[in-house]
């Protein structure tokens, strides 16, 4: 039987979200989560005092600069980084991955390789594909990309295959912390061991492969300690952590960020007054990776999403962290994220149990909710996944159909697409039951959406 107890006060949490008050059944949270009212209000409250940062002597500029810089501290504290010097902000996870690729590209030597996995999001595969196949060959540098298999039945990474691909010429290992298709939580410590054992000689004398971990599906619901994980780089986006303001994060070990070339040039990444005809000097970390005017309000409000997430998990009826100067306590982060992990697992367990009863259904990824994040991707015999998503929408259920930017995995399984339900802290067990009941009705009764686009998709499926 599925456990039903939770340490989250879900009904109190739901009161913070206008989307829930509107009556929406949101089960597309792996793509983007909903924003709590306090974050939208904060954006409006900050707007009258908006001013550029690091570019003015007015009281408004100084105050905005202070808030902006504090946002880096909040992000660093939440993931266990040593300081703001470990943090670079970009538009999204995709841009963070591109930043690593472009910044490190000139360090690759002829004959090197980069190892990625078959379950990667396109954003952690396509940049490396482009580097190996389209960019470096123009300079006479041949670098190979190697792709790690997964078990088609369990959706789990084939670590033996990974170990066989990583060798003394593997500069980078790039892996998802959790798959946005299978939901699989990958064993980071074991991947780290494989990367460490390569013996690749980095420019600073280290003998190991660098590890880039895509944390887009992991950070929103899992306790992260980058020091304990010993990752070289970690990426994630705030649009999956309550804040839809176009902010992506790249964590990097300080010595790596210090040695890397900038990704974008000009503006704040330049050291003040240090641009000359013969020499340009770059700014100190973290501003070295902050070219031009940044997304100032987006960064400030997004960092507060971490603080409100702590409050929602620990004390949803009061502001302990949100918009306070209270330093984030790592014990509170552990407690809050463990609660969120546990609750998401309850939702996923219920969904897996109920959805497996639907005739003709094929569920992808681990059958054990403890091995996955809170999403379930599936197909139904004889039904277009897009048609299922459209039919669900007509019953008021928001899902997603497609490849979910996990094209490699879908091609490997020889399926054109899948339908996906994904949950977060404001979903309830009752909603899960309602969604699965509706899906079962759609399948058993052969209900089709009325939209012409759906009919055309079904006719060609």
DRENDO-1510 file (C-alpha; in Angstrom, 1 decimal, always signed):
<recs>
REC; n; res; u; v; w
REC; 1; UNK; +0.0; +0.0; +0.0 .
REC; 2; UNK; +1.1; +3.6; -0.6 .
REC; 3; UNK; +1.9; +5.7; +2.5 .
REC; 4; UNK; -0.3; +8.7; +2.9 .
REC; 5; UNK; +1.3; +10.7; +5.7 .
REC; 6; UNK; +3.2; +13.9; +5.0 .
REC; 7; UNK; +5.2; +16.4; +7.0 .
REC; 8; UNK; +4.2; +19.1; +4.6 .
REC; 9; UNK; +1.1; +21.3; +5.3 .
REC; 10; UNK; +0.0; +21.0; +1.7 .
REC; 11; UNK; -3.3; +22.8; +2.1 .
REC; 12; UNK; -1.5; +25.8; +3.7 .
REC; 13; UNK; +1.1; +25.7; +0.9 .
REC; 14; UNK; -1.6; +25.7; -1.8 .
REC; 15; UNK; -3.0; +29.0; -0.5 .
REC; 16; UNK; +0.2; +30.7; -1.7 .
REC; 17; UNK; -0.4; +29.9; -5.3 .
REC; 18; UNK; -2.8; +31.9; -7.6 .
REC; 19; UNK; -2.8; +29.1; -10.2 .
REC; 20; UNK; -4.2; +26.7; -7.6 .
REC; 21; UNK; -6.8; +29.2; -6.4 .
REC; 22; UNK; -7.9; +29.5; -10.1 .
REC; 23; UNK; -8.7; +25.8; -10.0 .
REC; 24; UNK; -6.0; +24.6; -12.4 .
REC; 25; UNK; -4.7; +21.1; -12.1 .
REC; 26; UNK; -1.1; +21.6; -12.9 .
REC; 27; UNK; +0.8; +18.4; -13.7 .
REC; 28; UNK; +3.5; +19.8; -16.0 .
REC; 29; UNK; +5.8; +20.9; -13.2 .
REC; 30; UNK; +8.9; +19.2; -14.7 .
REC; 31; UNK; +8.7; +21.8; -17.5 .
REC; 32; UNK; +7.9; +24.8; -15.2 .
REC; 33; UNK; +6.5; +25.2; -11.7 .
REC; 34; UNK; +4.0; +27.8; -10.7 .
REC; 35; UNK; +4.9; +31.0; -8.9 .
REC; 36; UNK; +3.7; +31.9; -5.4 .
REC; 37; UNK; +1.9; +35.2; -5.0 .
REC; 38; UNK; +4.6; +36.6; -2.7 .
REC; 39; UNK; +7.2; +36.4; -5.5 .
REC; 40; UNK; +5.0; +38.2; -8.0 .
REC; 41; UNK; +4.2; +40.8; -5.4 .
REC; 42; UNK; +7.9; +41.2; -4.6 .
REC; 43; UNK; +8.7; +41.9; -8.3 .
REC; 44; UNK; +6.1; +44.6; -8.3 .
REC; 45; UNK; +7.3; +46.1; -5.0 .
REC; 46; UNK; +10.9; +46.3; -6.2 .
REC; 47; UNK; +10.0; +47.8; -9.5 .
REC; 48; UNK; +9.6; +51.5; -8.3 .
REC; 49; UNK; +13.1; +51.4; -6.9 .
REC; 50; UNK; +14.7; +49.7; -9.8 .
REC; 51; UNK; +18.1; +50.9; -10.8 .
REC; 52; UNK; +21.1; +49.4; -12.5 .
REC; 53; UNK; +23.7; +47.6; -10.4 .
REC; 54; UNK; +27.4; +48.3; -10.2 .
REC; 55; UNK; +26.7; +51.4; -12.4 .
REC; 56; UNK; +25.6; +54.3; -10.2 .
REC; 57; UNK; +26.1; +56.3; -7.1 .
REC; 58; UNK; +22.5; +56.9; -6.3 .
REC; 59; UNK; +20.8; +55.5; -3.2 .
REC; 60; UNK; +18.6; +53.4; -5.5 .
REC; 61; UNK; +21.6; +51.9; -7.3 .
REC; 62; UNK; +23.4; +51.1; -4.1 .
REC; 63; UNK; +20.3; +49.5; -2.6 .
REC; 64; UNK; +19.6; +47.5; -5.7 .
REC; 65; UNK; +23.2; +46.4; -6.0 .
REC; 66; UNK; +23.1; +45.2; -2.4 .
REC; 67; UNK; +20.0; +43.1; -3.0 .
REC; 68; UNK; +21.5; +41.7; -6.3 .
REC; 69; UNK; +24.7; +40.7; -4.6 .
REC; 70; UNK; +22.8; +39.1; -1.7 .
REC; 71; UNK; +21.0; +36.9; -4.2 .
REC; 72; UNK; +24.3; +35.2; -5.1 .
REC; 73; UNK; +24.9; +34.6; -1.4 .
REC; 74; UNK; +21.4; +33.0; -0.9 .
REC; 75; UNK; +22.0; +30.7; -3.9 .
REC; 76; UNK; +25.4; +29.7; -2.7 .
REC; 77; UNK; +24.1; +29.0; +0.9 .
REC; 78; UNK; +21.2; +26.9; -0.4 .
REC; 79; UNK; +23.3; +24.5; -2.4 .
REC; 80; UNK; +26.2; +24.4; +0.1 .
REC; 81; UNK; +28.7; +26.4; -2.0 .
REC; 82; UNK; +31.6; +28.1; -0.2 .
REC; 83; UNK; +30.7; +31.6; -1.4 .
REC; 84; UNK; +29.2; +33.7; -4.2 .
REC; 85; UNK; +32.4; +33.3; -6.1 .
REC; 86; UNK; +31.1; +29.8; -7.0 .
REC; 87; UNK; +28.0; +31.1; -8.7 .
REC; 88; UNK; +27.4; +32.4; -12.2 .
REC; 89; UNK; +24.0; +33.4; -13.4 .
REC; 90; UNK; +22.7; +32.9; -16.9 .
REC; 91; UNK; +19.2; +32.8; -18.6 .
REC; 92; UNK; +18.6; +29.1; -18.0 .
REC; 93; UNK; +20.2; +25.7; -17.6 .
REC; 94; UNK; +20.9; +25.5; -21.3 .
REC; 95; UNK; +22.9; +28.7; -21.4 .
REC; 96; UNK; +24.8; +27.4; -18.3 .
REC; 97; UNK; +25.8; +24.3; -20.2 .
REC; 98; UNK; +26.9; +26.4; -23.2 .
REC; 99; UNK; +28.9; +28.6; -20.9 .
REC; 100; UNK; +30.9; +25.6; -19.7 .
REC; 101; UNK; +31.4; +24.2; -23.2 .
REC; 102; UNK; +32.5; +27.5; -24.8 .
REC; 103; UNK; +34.7; +28.5; -21.8 .
REC; 104; UNK; +36.5; +25.2; -21.7 .
REC; 105; UNK; +36.5; +24.4; -25.4 .
REC; 106; UNK; +40.1; +25.7; -26.0 .
REC; 107; UNK; +41.4; +23.3; -23.3 .
REC; 108; UNK; +40.4; +20.2; -25.3 .
REC; 109; UNK; +43.3; +18.5; -27.0 .
REC; 110; UNK; +43.3; +16.4; -30.2 .
REC; 111; UNK; +42.2; +12.9; -29.3 .
REC; 112; UNK; +40.3; +13.9; -26.1 .
REC; 113; UNK; +36.7; +12.8; -25.5 .
REC; 114; UNK; +33.7; +13.9; -23.6 .
REC; 115; UNK; +31.2; +11.3; -22.1 .
REC; 116; UNK; +27.5; +12.0; -22.0 .
REC; 117; UNK; +24.5; +9.8; -21.3 .
REC; 118; UNK; +21.7; +8.6; -23.5 .
REC; 119; UNK; +19.2; +10.1; -21.0 .
REC; 120; UNK; +20.5; +13.6; -21.2 .
REC; 121; UNK; +18.3; +16.6; -21.8 .
REC; 122; UNK; +19.2; +18.1; -25.2 .
REC; 123; UNK; +20.9; +21.0; -23.4 .
REC; 124; UNK; +23.5; +18.7; -21.9 .
REC; 125; UNK; +24.2; +16.9; -25.2 .
REC; 126; UNK; +23.8; +19.2; -28.1 .
REC; 127; UNK; +26.5; +21.7; -27.0 .
REC; 128; UNK; +29.0; +18.8; -26.8 .
REC; 129; UNK; +27.8; +17.4; -30.1 .
REC; 130; UNK; +28.3; +20.8; -31.7 .
REC; 131; UNK; +31.8; +21.2; -30.1 .
REC; 132; UNK; +32.9; +17.8; -31.3 .
REC; 133; UNK; +31.3; +17.7; -34.8 .
REC; 134; UNK; +30.9; +21.3; -35.8 .
REC; 135; UNK; +33.3; +23.7; -34.0 .
REC; 136; UNK; +36.6; +22.0; -33.1 .
REC; 137; UNK; +37.1; +20.2; -36.5 .
REC; 138; UNK; +37.3; +23.6; -38.1 .
REC; 139; UNK; +40.5; +24.1; -36.1 .
REC; 140; UNK; +41.9; +20.7; -36.8 .
REC; 141; UNK; +41.1; +19.4; -33.3 .
REC; 142; UNK; +39.4; +16.0; -33.2 .
REC; 143; UNK; +37.4; +15.4; -30.0 .
REC; 144; UNK; +35.0; +12.4; -29.6 .
REC; 145; UNK; +31.7; +12.3; -27.7 .
REC; 146; UNK; +30.7; +9.0; -26.2 .
REC; 147; UNK; +27.2; +8.1; -25.1 .
REC; 148; UNK; +26.4; +5.9; -22.1 .
REC; 149; UNK; +23.6; +3.4; -22.5 .
REC; 150; UNK; +20.7; +2.9; -20.1 .
REC; 151; UNK; +18.6; -0.2; -19.2 .
REC; 152; UNK; +15.5; +0.1; -21.3 .
REC; 153; UNK; +13.4; -1.8; -18.8 .
REC; 154; UNK; +14.4; +0.0; -15.6 .
REC; 155; UNK; +15.4; +3.4; -17.1 .
REC; 156; UNK; +18.6; +3.2; -15.0 .
REC; 157; UNK; +22.1; +4.3; -16.2 .
REC; 158; UNK; +24.5; +1.5; -17.3 .
REC; 159; UNK; +27.4; +2.3; -15.0 .
REC; 160; UNK; +29.5; -0.5; -16.3 .
REC; 161; UNK; +29.1; +0.9; -19.8 .
REC; 162; UNK; +30.0; +4.4; -18.5 .
REC; 163; UNK; +33.2; +3.0; -16.8 .
REC; 164; UNK; +34.2; +1.4; -20.1 .
REC; 165; UNK; +33.8; +4.7; -22.0 .
REC; 166; UNK; +35.8; +6.8; -19.5 .
REC; 167; UNK; +39.5; +6.6; -20.1 .
REC; 168; UNK; +42.7; +8.7; -19.9 .
REC; 169; UNK; +41.5; +11.0; -22.6 .
REC; 170; UNK; +38.1; +11.8; -21.1 .
REC; 171; UNK; +38.2; +15.5; -20.1 .
REC; 172; UNK; +34.5; +15.8; -19.2 .
REC; 173; UNK; +31.7; +13.5; -17.9 .
REC; 174; UNK; +28.3; +15.1; -18.3 .
REC; 175; UNK; +25.3; +13.6; -16.6 .
REC; 176; UNK; +21.8; +14.4; -15.4 .
REC; 177; UNK; +21.2; +14.2; -11.7 .
REC; 178; UNK; +17.7; +13.1; -12.6 .
REC; 179; UNK; +16.1; +12.3; -16.0 .
REC; 180; UNK; +13.2; +14.5; -17.1 .
REC; 181; UNK; +11.8; +11.5; -19.0 .
REC; 182; UNK; +12.5; +8.4; -16.9 .
REC; 183; UNK; +12.5; +10.3; -13.7 .
REC; 184; UNK; +15.5; +8.3; -12.7 .
REC; 185; UNK; +17.7; +9.7; -10.0 .
REC; 186; UNK; +21.2; +8.8; -11.0 .
REC; 187; UNK; +23.9; +7.6; -8.5 .
REC; 188; UNK; +26.0; +10.8; -8.4 .
REC; 189; UNK; +28.7; +9.4; -6.1 .
REC; 190; UNK; +29.3; +6.4; -8.3 .
REC; 191; UNK; +29.5; +8.7; -11.4 .
REC; 192; UNK; +32.0; +10.9; -9.5 .
REC; 193; UNK; +34.1; +7.8; -8.7 .
REC; 194; UNK; +34.2; +6.8; -12.4 .
REC; 195; UNK; +35.1; +10.4; -13.4 .
REC; 196; UNK; +37.8; +10.5; -10.8 .
REC; 197; UNK; +39.4; +7.2; -11.9 .
REC; 198; UNK; +40.1; +8.3; -15.5 .
REC; 199; UNK; +43.6; +9.7; -14.9 .
REC; 200; UNK; +43.1; +12.5; -17.4 .
REC; 201; UNK; +45.7; +15.2; -16.8 .
REC; 202; UNK; +44.0; +18.5; -16.5 .
REC; 203; UNK; +45.9; +21.8; -17.1 .
REC; 204; UNK; +46.2; +22.4; -13.4 .
REC; 205; UNK; +47.8; +19.0; -12.8 .
REC; 206; UNK; +44.6; +17.2; -11.5 .
REC; 207; UNK; +44.3; +13.6; -12.8 .
REC; 208; UNK; +40.6; +13.1; -13.3 .
REC; 209; UNK; +37.7; +14.0; -15.5 .
REC; 210; UNK; +35.6; +17.0; -14.7 .
REC; 211; UNK; +32.0; +16.3; -13.8 .
REC; 212; UNK; +29.2; +18.5; -15.0 .
REC; 213; UNK; +25.9; +17.6; -13.3 .
REC; 214; UNK; +22.6; +18.8; -14.8 .
REC; 215; UNK; +20.6; +19.5; -11.7 .
REC; 216; UNK; +17.5; +21.0; -13.4 .
REC; 217; UNK; +15.2; +18.1; -12.2 .
REC; 218; UNK; +17.1; +17.5; -9.0 .
REC; 219; UNK; +17.5; +20.8; -7.3 .
REC; 220; UNK; +13.8; +21.6; -7.0 .
REC; 221; UNK; +13.0; +18.6; -4.8 .
REC; 222; UNK; +16.3; +17.2; -3.4 .
REC; 223; UNK; +18.8; +18.3; -0.8 .
REC; 224; UNK; +22.0; +19.4; -2.6 .
REC; 225; UNK; +25.4; +19.8; -1.0 .
REC; 226; UNK; +27.9; +20.6; -3.8 .
REC; 227; UNK; +30.9; +20.1; -1.5 .
REC; 228; UNK; +29.8; +16.7; -0.4 .
REC; 229; UNK; +28.9; +15.7; -4.0 .
REC; 230; UNK; +32.3; +17.0; -5.2 .
REC; 231; UNK; +30.8; +18.1; -8.6 .
REC; 232; UNK; +32.9; +20.4; -10.6 .
REC; 233; UNK; +29.9; +22.1; -12.2 .
REC; 234; UNK; +26.2; +22.0; -11.3 .
REC; 235; UNK; +23.4; +23.6; -13.3 .
REC; 236; UNK; +19.7; +24.4; -12.7 .
REC; 237; UNK; +17.0; +26.9; -13.5 .
REC; 238; UNK; +14.7; +28.8; -11.2 .
REC; 239; UNK; +11.7; +28.4; -13.5 .
REC; 240; UNK; +11.5; +24.9; -12.1 .
REC; 241; UNK; +11.9; +26.2; -8.5 .
REC; 242; UNK; +8.8; +28.6; -8.3 .
REC; 243; UNK; +10.3; +31.6; -10.1 .
REC; 244; UNK; +9.6; +32.1; -13.8 .
REC; 245; UNK; +12.0; +35.0; -14.3 .
REC; 246; UNK; +14.6; +33.6; -16.8 .
REC; 247; UNK; +17.4; +32.8; -14.4 .
REC; 248; UNK; +19.7; +29.8; -14.7 .
REC; 249; UNK; +22.5; +29.0; -12.3 .
REC; 250; UNK; +25.9; +27.5; -12.9 .
REC; 251; UNK; +27.9; +26.4; -9.8 .
REC; 252; UNK; +31.6; +25.8; -10.4 .
REC; 253; UNK; +34.5; +25.1; -8.2 .
REC; 254; UNK; +36.3; +28.5; -7.7 .
REC; 255; UNK; +39.6; +27.5; -9.1 .
REC; 256; UNK; +37.9; +26.3; -12.3 .
REC; 257; UNK; +35.8; +29.5; -12.7 .
REC; 258; UNK; +38.9; +31.5; -12.0 .
REC; 259; UNK; +40.9; +29.8; -14.8 .
REC; 260; UNK; +38.1; +29.7; -17.4 .
REC; 261; UNK; +37.7; +32.2; -20.1 .
REC; 262; UNK; +34.5; +34.2; -19.9 .
REC; 263; UNK; +31.6; +33.0; -22.0 .
REC; 264; UNK; +30.3; +36.4; -22.9 .
REC; 265; UNK; +32.3; +39.6; -23.2 .
REC; 266; UNK; +31.7; +43.2; -22.3 .
REC; 267; UNK; +30.0; +45.2; -19.5 .
REC; 268; UNK; +30.2; +44.1; -15.9 .
REC; 269; UNK; +32.6; +41.2; -16.7 .
REC; 270; UNK; +35.4; +43.8; -17.4 .
REC; 271; UNK; +37.5; +45.0; -14.5 .
REC; 272; UNK; +36.8; +48.7; -13.9 .
REC; 273; UNK; +39.0; +51.0; -16.0 .
REC; 274; UNK; +41.0; +48.0; -17.3 .
REC; 275; UNK; +40.2; +48.2; -21.0 .
REC; 276; UNK; +43.1; +49.3; -23.2 .
REC; 277; UNK; +44.3; +49.0; -26.8 .
REC; 278; UNK; +46.8; +46.3; -25.8 .
REC; 279; UNK; +45.2; +44.6; -22.7 .
REC; 280; UNK; +41.8; +43.9; -21.3 .
REC; 281; UNK; +41.5; +42.6; -17.7 .
REC; 282; UNK; +38.4; +40.8; -16.4 .
REC; 283; UNK; +36.4; +41.4; -13.3 .
REC; 284; UNK; +36.7; +39.3; -10.1 .
REC; 285; UNK; +34.3; +36.4; -9.5 .
REC; 286; UNK; +31.4; +36.1; -9.7 .
REC; 287; UNK; +31.0; +39.2; -12.0 .
REC; 288; UNK; +33.5; +37.8; -14.5 .
REC; 289; UNK; +30.6; +35.8; -15.9 .
REC; 290; UNK; +28.1; +38.7; -15.8 .
REC; 291; UNK; +28.4; +40.4; -19.1 .
REC; 292; UNK; +26.3; +43.5; -19.8 .
REC; 293; UNK; +23.3; +44.5; -17.6 .
REC; 294; UNK; +22.0; +41.4; -15.9 .
REC; 295; UNK; +18.4; +40.3; -15.2 .
REC; 296; UNK; +18.5; +42.3; -11.9 .
REC; 297; UNK; +15.0; +41.9; -10.6 .
REC; 298; UNK; +14.8; +38.4; -12.0 .
REC; 299; UNK; +17.9; +37.4; -10.0 .
REC; 300; UNK; +16.8; +39.0; -6.8 .
REC; 301; UNK; +13.3; +37.5; -6.9 .
REC; 302; UNK; +14.5; +34.1; -8.0 .
REC; 303; UNK; +16.9; +33.8; -5.1 .
REC; 304; UNK; +14.0; +34.6; -2.8 .
REC; 305; UNK; +12.3; +31.6; -4.3 .
REC; 306; UNK; +14.8; +29.4; -2.3 .
REC; 307; UNK; +13.9; +31.3; +0.8 .
REC; 308; UNK; +10.2; +31.0; +0.3 .
REC; 309; UNK; +10.6; +27.3; -0.6 .
REC; 310; UNK; +12.2; +26.8; +2.9 .
REC; 311; UNK; +9.3; +28.7; +4.5 .
REC; 312; UNK; +6.6; +26.7; +2.6 .
REC; 313; UNK; +8.2; +23.4; +3.6 .
REC; 314; UNK; +8.9; +24.3; +7.3 .
REC; 315; UNK; +6.4; +27.1; +8.2 .
REC; 316; UNK; +4.0; +28.0; +5.4 .
REC; 317; UNK; +2.0; +30.4; +7.6 .
REC; 318; UNK; +5.0; +32.7; +8.5 .
REC; 319; UNK; +8.0; +34.3; +6.9 .
REC; 320; UNK; +11.1; +33.0; +8.5 .
REC; 321; UNK; +13.5; +33.3; +5.6 .
REC; 322; UNK; +11.6; +35.1; +2.8 .
REC; 323; UNK; +12.8; +38.7; +2.5 .
REC; 324; UNK; +14.8; +38.6; +5.7 .
REC; 325; UNK; +18.5; +38.9; +6.4 .
REC; 326; UNK; +18.5; +35.5; +8.2 .
REC; 327; UNK; +21.4; +33.4; +7.0 .
REC; 328; UNK; +20.3; +30.2; +5.6 .
REC; 329; UNK; +20.9; +27.3; +8.0 .
REC; 330; UNK; +22.0; +24.1; +6.2 .
REC; 331; UNK; +20.1; +22.0; +8.7 .
REC; 332; UNK; +16.9; +23.8; +7.7 .
REC; 333; UNK; +17.7; +23.2; +4.0 .
REC; 334; UNK; +18.2; +19.5; +4.7 .
REC; 335; UNK; +14.9; +19.3; +6.7 .
REC; 336; UNK; +12.9; +21.2; +4.1 .
REC; 337; UNK; +14.2; +19.4; +1.1 .
REC; 338; UNK; +13.9; +16.0; +2.8 .
REC; 339; UNK; +10.2; +16.8; +3.5 .
REC; 340; UNK; +9.7; +17.8; -0.1 .
REC; 341; UNK; +11.5; +14.7; -1.4 .
REC; 342; UNK; +9.3; +12.5; +0.9 .
REC; 343; UNK; +6.1; +14.2; -0.2 .
REC; 344; UNK; +6.9; +14.0; -3.9 .
REC; 345; UNK; +7.6; +10.4; -3.4 .
REC; 346; UNK; +4.1; +9.8; -2.0 .
REC; 347; UNK; +2.6; +11.5; -5.0 .
REC; 348; UNK; +4.7; +9.5; -7.4 .
REC; 349; UNK; +4.0; +6.2; -5.6 .
REC; 350; UNK; +0.3; +6.9; -5.8 .
REC; 351; UNK; +0.5; +7.8; -9.5 .
REC; 352; UNK; +2.6; +4.7; -10.4 .
REC; 353; UNK; +0.2; +2.4; -8.5 .
REC; 354; UNK; -2.9; +3.9; -10.0 .
REC; 355; UNK; -1.7; +4.4; -13.6 .
REC; 356; UNK; -0.4; +0.8; -13.9 .
REC; 357; UNK; -4.1; -0.3; -13.7 .
REC; 358; UNK; -4.9; +1.4; -17.0 .
REC; 359; UNK; -5.1; -1.2; -19.9 .
REC; 360; UNK; -2.4; -1.0; -22.5 .
REC; 361; UNK; -0.2; +1.5; -20.7 .
REC; 362; UNK; +3.6; +1.5; -20.8 .
REC; 363; UNK; +5.4; +3.3; -18.0 .
REC; 364; UNK; +9.0; +4.4; -18.5 .
REC; 365; UNK; +11.6; +4.5; -15.8 .
REC; 366; UNK; +12.0; +2.9; -12.4 .
REC; 367; UNK; +8.9; +1.2; -10.9 .
REC; 368; UNK; +10.1; +2.2; -7.4 .
REC; 369; UNK; +9.3; +5.8; -6.6 .
REC; 370; UNK; +12.4; +6.0; -4.3 .
REC; 371; UNK; +14.5; +5.8; -7.4 .
REC; 372; UNK; +12.9; +8.6; -9.3 .
REC; 373; UNK; +11.7; +12.2; -9.1 .
REC; 374; UNK; +8.0; +13.2; -9.1 .
REC; 375; UNK; +7.2; +12.5; -12.8 .
REC; 376; UNK; +5.7; +9.6; -14.7 .
REC; 377; UNK; +6.1; +9.4; -18.5 .
REC; 378; UNK; +4.0; +6.8; -20.4 .
REC; 379; UNK; +2.3; +5.7; -23.6 .
REC; 380; UNK; -0.9; +3.8; -24.3 .
REC; 381; UNK; -1.3; +1.2; -27.0 .
REC; 382; UNK; -3.0; +2.7; -30.0 .
REC; 383; UNK; -3.2; +6.2; -28.7 .
REC; 384; UNK; -1.2; +9.3; -29.7 .
REC; 385; UNK; +0.5; +10.8; -26.6 .
REC; 386; UNK; -0.3; +14.2; -28.0 .
REC; 387; UNK; -3.9; +13.1; -28.3 .
REC; 388; UNK; -3.9; +11.9; -24.7 .
REC; 389; UNK; -2.5; +15.3; -23.5 .
REC; 390; UNK; -5.1; +17.2; -25.5 .
REC; 391; UNK; -7.9; +15.0; -24.1 .
REC; 392; UNK; -6.6; +15.5; -20.6 .
REC; 393; UNK; -6.6; +19.2; -21.2 .
REC; 394; UNK; -10.2; +19.2; -22.2 .
REC; 395; UNK; -10.9; +17.7; -18.8 .
REC; 396; UNK; -8.9; +20.4; -17.1 .
REC; 397; UNK; -5.7; +18.4; -16.5 .
REC; 398; UNK; -2.4; +20.1; -17.7 .
REC; 399; UNK; +0.1; +17.6; -18.8 .
REC; 400; UNK; +2.8; +17.4; -21.5 .
REC; 401; UNK; +3.3; +15.3; -24.6 .
REC; 402; UNK; +6.5; +15.2; -26.7 .
REC; 403; UNK; +10.1; +14.1; -26.3 .
REC; 404; UNK; +10.5; +16.5; -23.4 .
REC; 405; UNK; +13.9; +17.5; -24.9 .
REC; 406; UNK; +15.1; +13.9; -24.2 .
REC; 407; UNK; +15.3; +13.0; -27.8 .
REC; 408; UNK; +18.2; +10.6; -27.4 .
REC; 409; UNK; +16.3; +8.4; -25.0 .
REC; 410; UNK; +13.1; +8.4; -27.1 .
REC; 411; UNK; +15.1; +7.5; -30.2 .
REC; 412; UNK; +16.8; +4.7; -28.3 .
REC; 413; UNK; +13.4; +3.3; -27.3 .
REC; 414; UNK; +12.1; +3.8; -30.8 .
REC; 415; UNK; +9.2; +5.9; -29.7 .
REC; 416; UNK; +8.3; +9.2; -31.3 .
REC; 417; UNK; +7.0; +10.8; -28.1 .
REC; 418; UNK; +5.5; +10.1; -24.7 .
REC; 419; UNK; +2.9; +11.7; -22.4 .
REC; 420; UNK; +4.1; +13.0; -19.0 .
REC; 421; UNK; +2.6; +13.9; -15.6 .
REC; 422; UNK; +4.8; +15.7; -13.1 .
REC; 423; UNK; +4.0; +16.9; -9.6 .
REC; 424; UNK; +5.2; +19.4; -7.1 .
REC; 425; UNK; +4.5; +20.5; -3.5 .
REC; 426; UNK; +1.1; +22.1; -4.2 .
REC; 427; UNK; -0.3; +19.0; -5.8 .
REC; 428; UNK; -2.4; +16.7; -3.6 .
REC; 429; UNK; -3.1; +13.0; -3.4 .
REC; 430; UNK; -6.7; +13.7; -4.4 .
REC; 431; UNK; -5.5; +15.5; -7.5 .
REC; 432; UNK; -3.4; +12.5; -8.4 .
REC; 433; UNK; -6.4; +10.2; -8.1 .
REC; 434; UNK; -8.5; +12.7; -10.1 .
REC; 435; UNK; -5.9; +12.9; -12.9 .
REC; 436; UNK; -5.5; +9.1; -13.1 .
REC; 437; UNK; -9.3; +8.6; -13.0 .
REC; 438; UNK; -9.7; +11.0; -15.9 .
REC; 439; UNK; -6.8; +9.3; -17.9 .
REC; 440; UNK; -8.4; +5.9; -17.3 .
REC; 441; UNK; -11.7; +7.2; -18.5 .
REC; 442; UNK; -10.1; +8.6; -21.6 .
REC; 443; UNK; -8.4; +5.4; -22.4 .
REC; 444; UNK; -11.2; +3.0; -21.6 .
REC; 445; UNK; -13.9; +4.9; -23.3 .
REC; 446; UNK; -11.8; +5.9; -26.3 .
REC; 447; UNK; -12.3; +9.6; -25.7 .
REC; 448; UNK; -10.6; +12.0; -28.2 .
REC; 449; UNK; -10.0; +15.7; -27.9 .
REC; 450; UNK; -12.1; +17.8; -30.3 .
REC; 451; UNK; -9.2; +20.0; -31.5 .
REC; 452; UNK; -8.5; +19.5; -35.2 .
REC; 453; UNK; -4.8; +19.3; -34.6 .
REC; 454; UNK; -5.3; +16.3; -32.4 .
REC; 455; UNK; -7.5; +14.5; -34.9 .
REC; 456; UNK; -4.8; +15.1; -37.5 .
REC; 457; UNK; -2.1; +13.7; -35.2 .
REC; 458; UNK; -4.2; +10.7; -34.4 .
REC; 459; UNK; -4.8; +10.0; -38.1 .
REC; 460; UNK; -1.0; +9.9; -38.8 .
REC; 461; UNK; +0.0; +8.1; -35.6 .
</recs>
